Amino acid sequence: MIRRVLVPLLLAGGVLAGCATEQAPPLGVVQPPVPAVAADPAIAALAPPTLIGSSVLRVSVPAESGAERELAEALAAKLGLRAVADGVSATALPRALFENRHDLNINPNVGPEPARGQTHVPWIAARTAIVTPPGNPDRVEATTLCGHRIGVVAGSAQHADVRQRDAHCQDNRRPPITIVPLAGAVDAARRILADQLDAFVADTPAAGNAVVTGRGWLEKTNSPTWGEGTGAVLAPAAVAPAIDAALGALRADGTYDVILSRWLLDADSLPSPTP
């Protein structure tokens, strides 16, 4: 195993603040600013008056999220509301809407069929990626996880996937995977940079968040992403038409593409629906 000479980094405000190494750090990811989103009264009129009258849009998003939180803010702004994004664990995220604390749920993974009275509004292709230090020094690929220290978001779809891969490793008498459950992307970035993990296996939004958080010290590998499905905004049926229209407007004005670009998700963009 190739060891990396890195020191633990300090976190400030959810972003890695700096580090000391033998050489200057590489340049971090350049994030274009999110355009200002103007409210659209015609789209707001599609939502229940009780929601618009509340002045806020309560949204459950993954803990330590990037793209999901910014999408929540943009959707709320299009409806003339203020977003209140609540980061929850991967285990709690699928059921967050049922707890009556949220108006929407933004999930990057394939979720269960929506309950009666709820609707999925697709927002991103659901795929899995691997995050490592630049150059992937430990040569971690989807087919070569055996014997590696792999971080996963606790309770995520990738957590279950890596467990299955570990069983396959052991069934074939190969070294087991050391599976490390994590709180999220920032936790993953910290641990990889402290050489406590060889890689982070995550949905692409979390992977992109980890790379941005790593400020140039991390990258998504060239290994192809895997997984088929769609990440979706889960909304009550009465709210879904307004969310669908708001997302369409964000596509049309370029905000959707900017948000995805900020978190390295250009390849996961969904094509615009055919009118």
N, C-alpha and C positions, 0 to 999 in steps of 0.2 A: 504494500500500500504506500503510495507516495504521500508524504506528509507535507503540509503547507506551513510555512513560517508566518503566522499571522497572530496578532494579539487581539484579545477581546476588545470590542468596540463599545463606546458609550452610546446609549440611546437617548435622544432628546426629542420630545414631541412626536414619537413614533417614527423618527427618521434617524438613521445612523449618523452620528454627529462627526466622527472623525476617527483616525487610527494612526498608529505609529508603525512603520515598517522600514525596511532597509532601502526602499525606493519610493518615489512618489506614486500615489495611487493613480490608476487609470481614470479617465474621464467618466463621470456618471452618465446615466441616461438623461437625455435632454427631453423634457416634457413641455410640449407647446401648451399655452394657457387655454383653458376651457372658455369658449365664447360666452358672452353674456346671453342668457336665455330670456326671451321676452314672453310674458304671459299671453295666452291666446284665449279670449273670452268664448270663442266658438267651441273650442275643445273643452274648456271648463264647464260649459253648458251640458256636456255629455255625462258629467259626473253627478252623483246624487247631491242635492243642495246641502244636505247635512255635512258632507265631506268638505265642500267648498266653504261653508259657513264656519267650519272649525279652524280655518286659517293654517292648519298644519297637515302634512302628510307623514304619517308614522310608518316607517319602513324597516323591516328586519333584513339585515344583510350579514354576510359572514363576518366573524370576528377578524380584525386586522385586515379589512377589505380596502381596496382601492377603487377599481372600476365600478363595483356595485354601489358604493357610496356616492360616487360622482354621478352615476346614472340616476340614483334616487333624487339627488339635488336638482338635476336637470328636469326630470319628470315633474317634480313638485313646482319648479319655477314655471314650466309651461302651463300648469294649471293655476298659476297665481298663488301658490301655497309655499310655505316654508317647510323644508324637509327636516324631520327628526329621525335620523338613522340610528338604529340600535343594533350593534354588533353582537351576534349570538353564536354559540358553538355550532359546529357542523351537525352534531347530534340533535340539537334543538331546532335548527333552522327549518326542517321540513314541516314541523308542527307549530311554528311560531305564530302563524296567522290564526290558529284555532284558539289562542290564548286571549284574544280580544284586546291585545295591546298594540296591534299593528294594522295598518290599512293595506299594506302590500308586503310581499316577501320576494326578494331578488335572490335567486339561487343559480350558481354557475354550473351545477351538475344536473343530470337527469333526475327529476323528482318523480314521486309516485303520481298516479292519476289524481287529478284534482277532485276534492270532495264535491258533493252536490252543492250547487250554488257558488262554485269557484271556477276560475278559468285561468289557463296558462297563456301568457303572451310571450312568445319566444323573443330572446334578445341576443343570444350568442350561441355559437357551436360549442357543445360540451366535449372538451378534449382534455387529455392528461399530458403533462410535460415534465421534464427533469431539469432541475436547477443545480449547477455545480460552480466551483471556481472557474475562471477562464481557462479554456483548453481542456476541461474535464480531466484533471490529472489522474484521477482514480479509474478512469475509463468505465464510467457507469452508463449503461444503456438499459433499455427496457428488458432486453433478453439476458442481461448480465448483472442482475441485482444480487445474486447469491454471494454471500460473504461480505457484503457491504453494510455500512451503517446508513440506514435510509430514514429520513424524517418524513412524516405524513401528518396532515391535519387530523387530530383525533376525531374519530367518528365519521370521517369523510368517505366518499366512494373510493378514493385512492387508498385509504387505510385498509378497506376490505380487499381491494385488488392486490396490494402488496402482501397481505396475509396469505392470499391464495398462491401467489408466486413463491412465498417462503415454503409453503407446504410442498409445492412442486420441487423446490430445491432439495428439501430433505428427503422426499420420496426417491429422488435420483442420487442420493448420497453426496450431495454437494454441500458446501458450507451454508449454514442458515443465514438468513437476512437478520441483521439487528434492526428491529423496527422501533423507531422512537416517535411516539405520539407527541404532537406539538400543538400549541395554541393557535398558530397561524403563520403567515408569511414572515412577519417581523421576527418572530421567535426562530423560524427556520434560518433566516439570514444571519442572525446572531450566532447560532450554533455552527453553521457551516464555516463562518469566518473564524470561529474559535477552534476549528478542527475537531469538533465533536460529532460531525456528520460528514459523510462522503457526498451526499446528495439529498435533495428535497424532491419528492414525487408528489405532484399536486395538480389540481385543475389549473387550466391556463391563466385565469385571472389571479389566482394566488401565486402562481409561478412568476407572472409578470410583476406582481407586487414585491415579491422577494428580490427580484433583480433590481428594481427601482430602489428598494430599500438598501441594497448592497452597494449602491453608488459606484458601480464600475468594477467591484470586486467579485461579482457573480454574473452568470449568464445562463440562459436556457441552452441546453445542448443542441447539437445538430441532429440528434436522434429524432426520427419522425414522432410527432405526437400520436397518441392513440385514443380510441374511444369514439363512439358514434352516439349522437344524441343532441339535445338542445337544452341550454340553460334558459330558464324562463322566469318571468315576473308572475307570481301567483297573486291573483286579485279576486275579490268578490265579483260575481257576475255583473252586478250593477255598476261596478267601477271599471271593469275591463275595457269597455268601449272607449272611455276617456284615455286610459293608459295606452291602448293600441294606437289611438289617434296621436297622442303626445309623442310616442316613440316614433311614429311615422314622420311627424314634424321635425323631430331631432335628427332623423336620417336626412330629411330634405335640406335642412339648413347647415348640415355638416357637423353638428355637435356630437352626434353618435360616433362618427369616424374619429374625431379628435379624442374623445374619451378612450376609445379602444387603442388609439395610437399611443396615448400617454402611458398605457399599461402593457404595451408590447403585444396587443391582441389583434393586430390588423388581419392576420391570417384566420382569425376566428369569427370575423364579421359574417353576419347572415345576409344573404341577398335580399334586397327590398322586395316585398310581396308584389306580385303582379296585380295591377289594378283590376 
